[in-house]
Amino acid sequence: MSMDPNAVSSSIRDFVAKTFLYSDQGFPYPDDASFLEEGVIDSLGIMEMVSFVEKQFGISVADAEILPGNFDSVEQLSRYVGGKMVHAS
């Protein structure tokens, strides 16, 4: 499965805005803003993100990959998903 990186980022922004910010107005932060530092997502939210990523992009996330470096911003998560999708194809 191949997906445009902009589409991946957009999908992540939409999910975070609706699920964690309860907003239909979009994601108000820059793509490199830390979800944790901004108070957007807590540790339980990270698990929701993992579930979303697995379902939305058809990838499997190993426990060892659930790290802030992979899941703490739109930018990091998009890069992580893109890397997983490249290796899966």
C-alpha positions in Angstrom: 0.0 0.0 0.0 1.3 3.4 -1.0 0.0 6.7 0.2 1.0 10.3 -0.4 2.8 11.7 2.6 0.5 14.7 2.6 -2.5 12.5 2.8 -1.0 10.6 5.7 -0.3 13.9 7.6 -3.8 15.2 6.8 -5.4 12.0 8.0 -3.5 12.2 11.3 -4.3 15.9 11.8 -8.0 15.1 11.2 -8.0 12.2 13.6 -6.3 14.1 16.4 -8.5 17.2 15.9 -11.7 15.2 16.1 -10.7 12.6 18.7 -8.6 14.6 21.2 -9.5 18.3 20.5 -13.2 17.6 19.8 -12.9 20.0 16.9 -14.2 20.1 13.4 -12.1 23.2 12.8 -8.9 21.3 12.1 -5.6 20.8 13.9 -4.5 24.2 15.2 -0.8 23.3 15.8 2.2 23.1 13.5 3.1 19.6 12.4 6.2 19.5 14.6 4.3 20.4 17.8 4.6 17.8 20.5 1.3 16.2 21.3 2.5 15.5 24.9 4.0 19.0 25.5 0.9 20.7 24.1 -1.4 18.5 26.3 -3.2 17.2 23.2 -2.6 13.5 24.0 -1.8 11.6 27.2 -0.5 8.0 27.6 -4.0 6.5 27.0 -4.3 8.7 23.9 -1.1 7.2 22.5 -2.8 3.8 22.6 -5.8 5.3 20.7 -3.3 6.6 18.1 -1.7 3.2 17.8 -5.1 1.6 17.1 -5.9 4.4 14.6 -2.6 4.0 12.7 -2.9 0.2 12.5 -6.5 0.4 11.1 -6.1 3.5 9.0 -2.9 2.6 7.3 -2.9 -1.2 7.5 0.4 -1.5 9.4 1.3 -3.3 12.5 2.9 -1.4 15.4 5.2 -3.3 17.7 5.3 -2.4 21.4 9.0 -1.4 21.0 8.0 1.1 18.4 5.5 3.0 20.6 8.0 5.8 21.4 7.7 9.6 21.6 10.1 9.7 18.6 7.4 7.9 16.5 4.2 9.2 18.0 4.7 12.7 19.5 3.8 14.9 16.6 2.1 14.8 13.2 5.5 15.1 11.6 7.0 12.2 13.5 4.0 10.0 13.1 3.8 10.7 9.4 7.4 9.8 9.0 7.0 6.6 11.0 3.9 5.5 9.1 5.6 6.3 5.7 8.6 4.2 6.7 6.4 1.3 7.8 4.3 1.4 4.6 7.5 1.4 2.4 8.8 -1.7 4.2 5.4 -3.4 4.0 5.2 -3.1 0.2 
